[in-house]
Amino acid sequence: MQSQIAVNEHLSPELAQTFLEGLPEHIRAGLESRAKEIDYPVWAIIEMAIAGYLDEESISFVDCKPTIDPS
């Protein structure tokens, strides 16, 4: 039986770890290095990367407002 991960306004540390384990080593190392460099948890770095890709003005999922092009 698979366990369900609770979804809230932020990426969970557990889900971030699972995500990291699926990435190529150099990408994982880059994310972990950046997290250490700015003293943020790695889940926050992943969240910032995704949110910033979808909405350049956002910092996290909370303020991310991606625009969807219907075409």
Rosetta constraint file for C-alpha pairs under 8 A:
AtomPair CA 5 CA 15 HARMONIC 7.55 0.50
AtomPair CA 7 CA 11 HARMONIC 7.66 0.50
AtomPair CA 7 CA 12 HARMONIC 7.83 0.50
AtomPair CA 9 CA 61 HARMONIC 6.34 0.50
AtomPair CA 9 CA 62 HARMONIC 5.80 0.50
AtomPair CA 10 CA 47 HARMONIC 7.38 0.50
AtomPair CA 10 CA 60 HARMONIC 7.56 0.50
AtomPair CA 10 CA 61 HARMONIC 6.16 0.50
AtomPair CA 10 CA 62 HARMONIC 7.22 0.50
AtomPair CA 11 CA 15 HARMONIC 6.75 0.50
AtomPair CA 11 CA 16 HARMONIC 6.62 0.50
AtomPair CA 11 CA 43 HARMONIC 6.19 0.50
AtomPair CA 11 CA 44 HARMONIC 7.36 0.50
AtomPair CA 11 CA 47 HARMONIC 6.35 0.50
AtomPair CA 12 CA 16 HARMONIC 6.15 0.50
AtomPair CA 12 CA 43 HARMONIC 6.75 0.50
AtomPair CA 13 CA 17 HARMONIC 6.18 0.50
AtomPair CA 13 CA 42 HARMONIC 7.82 0.50
AtomPair CA 13 CA 43 HARMONIC 5.50 0.50
AtomPair CA 14 CA 18 HARMONIC 6.39 0.50
AtomPair CA 15 CA 19 HARMONIC 6.10 0.50
AtomPair CA 16 CA 20 HARMONIC 6.07 0.50
AtomPair CA 16 CA 42 HARMONIC 7.34 0.50
AtomPair CA 16 CA 43 HARMONIC 5.14 0.50
AtomPair CA 16 CA 46 HARMONIC 7.24 0.50
AtomPair CA 17 CA 21 HARMONIC 6.23 0.50
AtomPair CA 17 CA 43 HARMONIC 7.68 0.50
AtomPair CA 18 CA 22 HARMONIC 6.72 0.50
AtomPair CA 19 CA 23 HARMONIC 6.83 0.50
AtomPair CA 20 CA 28 HARMONIC 5.79 0.50
AtomPair CA 21 CA 28 HARMONIC 7.67 0.50
AtomPair CA 23 CA 27 HARMONIC 6.34 0.50
AtomPair CA 23 CA 28 HARMONIC 5.93 0.50
AtomPair CA 24 CA 28 HARMONIC 6.27 0.50
AtomPair CA 25 CA 29 HARMONIC 5.98 0.50
AtomPair CA 26 CA 30 HARMONIC 6.10 0.50
AtomPair CA 27 CA 31 HARMONIC 6.29 0.50
AtomPair CA 28 CA 32 HARMONIC 6.15 0.50
AtomPair CA 29 CA 33 HARMONIC 5.87 0.50
AtomPair CA 30 CA 34 HARMONIC 6.10 0.50
AtomPair CA 31 CA 35 HARMONIC 6.17 0.50
AtomPair CA 31 CA 42 HARMONIC 6.80 0.50
AtomPair CA 31 CA 45 HARMONIC 6.77 0.50
AtomPair CA 31 CA 46 HARMONIC 7.24 0.50
AtomPair CA 32 CA 36 HARMONIC 6.24 0.50
AtomPair CA 32 CA 42 HARMONIC 5.99 0.50
AtomPair CA 33 CA 37 HARMONIC 6.04 0.50
AtomPair CA 34 CA 38 HARMONIC 6.33 0.50
AtomPair CA 34 CA 45 HARMONIC 7.53 0.50
AtomPair CA 35 CA 39 HARMONIC 5.69 0.50
AtomPair CA 35 CA 40 HARMONIC 4.93 0.50
AtomPair CA 35 CA 41 HARMONIC 5.86 0.50
AtomPair CA 35 CA 42 HARMONIC 5.24 0.50
AtomPair CA 35 CA 45 HARMONIC 6.10 0.50
AtomPair CA 36 CA 40 HARMONIC 6.46 0.50
AtomPair CA 36 CA 41 HARMONIC 7.69 0.50
AtomPair CA 36 CA 42 HARMONIC 8.00 0.50
AtomPair CA 40 CA 44 HARMONIC 6.53 0.50
AtomPair CA 40 CA 45 HARMONIC 7.02 0.50
AtomPair CA 41 CA 45 HARMONIC 6.82 0.50
AtomPair CA 42 CA 46 HARMONIC 6.33 0.50
AtomPair CA 43 CA 47 HARMONIC 6.13 0.50
AtomPair CA 44 CA 48 HARMONIC 5.99 0.50
AtomPair CA 44 CA 60 HARMONIC 7.71 0.50
AtomPair CA 45 CA 49 HARMONIC 6.14 0.50
AtomPair CA 46 CA 50 HARMONIC 6.29 0.50
AtomPair CA 47 CA 51 HARMONIC 5.96 0.50
AtomPair CA 47 CA 60 HARMONIC 5.88 0.50
AtomPair CA 47 CA 61 HARMONIC 6.64 0.50
AtomPair CA 48 CA 52 HARMONIC 5.71 0.50
AtomPair CA 48 CA 58 HARMONIC 7.81 0.50
AtomPair CA 48 CA 59 HARMONIC 5.42 0.50
AtomPair CA 48 CA 60 HARMONIC 5.14 0.50
AtomPair CA 48 CA 61 HARMONIC 7.59 0.50
AtomPair CA 49 CA 53 HARMONIC 6.15 0.50
AtomPair CA 50 CA 54 HARMONIC 6.40 0.50
AtomPair CA 51 CA 55 HARMONIC 5.90 0.50
AtomPair CA 51 CA 56 HARMONIC 7.58 0.50
AtomPair CA 51 CA 58 HARMONIC 6.06 0.50
AtomPair CA 51 CA 59 HARMONIC 6.42 0.50
AtomPair CA 51 CA 60 HARMONIC 5.53 0.50
AtomPair CA 51 CA 61 HARMONIC 5.68 0.50
AtomPair CA 51 CA 64 HARMONIC 5.68 0.50
AtomPair CA 52 CA 56 HARMONIC 4.72 0.50
AtomPair CA 52 CA 57 HARMONIC 6.76 0.50
AtomPair CA 52 CA 58 HARMONIC 5.63 0.50
AtomPair CA 52 CA 59 HARMONIC 6.34 0.50
AtomPair CA 52 CA 60 HARMONIC 7.58 0.50
AtomPair CA 52 CA 64 HARMONIC 7.76 0.50
AtomPair CA 54 CA 64 HARMONIC 7.24 0.50
AtomPair CA 54 CA 65 HARMONIC 7.56 0.50
AtomPair CA 54 CA 66 HARMONIC 5.14 0.50
AtomPair CA 54 CA 67 HARMONIC 7.70 0.50
AtomPair CA 55 CA 64 HARMONIC 5.82 0.50
AtomPair CA 55 CA 65 HARMONIC 6.05 0.50
AtomPair CA 55 CA 66 HARMONIC 5.18 0.50
AtomPair CA 55 CA 67 HARMONIC 7.62 0.50
AtomPair CA 57 CA 64 HARMONIC 7.76 0.50
AtomPair CA 58 CA 63 HARMONIC 5.46 0.50
AtomPair CA 58 CA 64 HARMONIC 5.03 0.50
AtomPair CA 58 CA 65 HARMONIC 7.56 0.50
AtomPair CA 59 CA 63 HARMONIC 6.73 0.50
AtomPair CA 59 CA 64 HARMONIC 7.23 0.50
AtomPair CA 60 CA 64 HARMONIC 6.19 0.50
